[in-house]
């Protein structure tokens, strides 16, 4: 059962991620990215990391994607325009899909190198497991400033998107 669930979540994640890049409508891309995040959350559950799965849903599929949706709706960009001018010359006339294909090949090469250097070792006998309570205490006691700075940064980004997207009165 676990193997079947893994392959289903993995396939949904890969297909949704490929469709995010291939969509011309940015609203569909955002919705497909949410599907990809939810599939990744399912993979985390299968790995025995329910806290990371919950954080994946709450932070990424919840907060960050809502921010993306606000930006897409405020900018009101119906579809992707083909590159022209400076951007077309920057990409060498190849277009964003070719540029994305080159970047994906670079990512696969980096992944192969990283997996080649990975050394798996069993958990030491005296190691203790970290609970969600321990993570919460460390987050709100030791990393309070970083946590609050991140929330202010996200708020500033959202206000900036609203300011940039508003239309000037005539």
Secondary structure, DSSP 8 states (H G I E B T S, - for coil): -HHHHHHHHHHHHHHHHHHHHH-SSHHHHHHHHHHHHHHHHHHHHHTT-HHHHHHIIIIIIIIIHHHHHHHHHHHT--S-----THHHHHTTTS-HHHHHHHHHHHHHHHHHHHHHH-------TT-----HHHHHHHHHHTSHHHHHHHHHHHHHHHHHHHHHHS----
